Amino acid sequence: MEDLTAKLVDFATTYGIKVIGAIVIFIVGRIAAGIFRNLVKKLMRKAKTDEAIITFVGSLVYMAIMIFTVLAALAKFGIQTASFVAVLGAAGFAIGFAMQGSLSSFASGVLLLVFKPIKVGDFVEVAGVAGSVKEIRLFNTIVATPDNVKIYVPNNKINGDIIKNYAGFDERRVDLVVGIGYGAPIDKAYEIMKRLVAADERILKSPETQIAVAELADSSVNFVLRPWVKGSDYWGVKFDLTEK
């Protein structure tokens, strides 16, 4: 019993201090991870970074510090952590290779959120899909088509293709073709179009509206009518002017 008691005391003395040390390291590391995560989030919000990126980077910082903390705690017991690092590296490589398509979409999502070639509410044409951007996520972008179909577009498809953002500028040009018969007076048609443009307050004075004969077609003389409007007025002016 004396020998067993001595061994237990020796074990408690040797490993008890290590266990306490490991617990202290874990607690301090967890507190530090939370502090650094909040600090990174605060700095990124001050820089007006997208919330999705803020959440991801904050979680990444927290996980990195916690991994370092766990390795440091294991080292207190004399465990060689180099093998754990090698295993983590190999696992990361295997996961990255298996998910290269998803990682490509993720990287593209980060680029979209940072450089903002498109924003929520913009009417765009991306990856062969035209519609209004409803949400930009880290892996895909949600687009609503004009007939309100919800489409998920992978972000790597958007970054790897041409992006047409119809809301990219404040002003847009309405392009109309107006045909009149060969026997109709050109000057009268010109005056009618000029009067209709002047009567619509949504049409901008500058840049100036272009009205010109553009083509002598088989059965009509075709004018081009090209007024400039604010982006939000584009469809309303196009439809109203066509009807008038």
Beta strands, then each sheet from edge to edge (+ up, - down):
strand 1: 123-126
strand 2: 129-136
strand 3: 140-144
strand 4: 150-154
strand 5: 163-165
strand 6: 171-173
strand 7: 176-180
strand 8: 210-216
strand 9: 221-226
strand 10: 228-230
sheet 1: 4+ 3- 2+ 1- 5+
sheet 2: 6+ 10-
sheet 3: 7+ 9- 8+
end
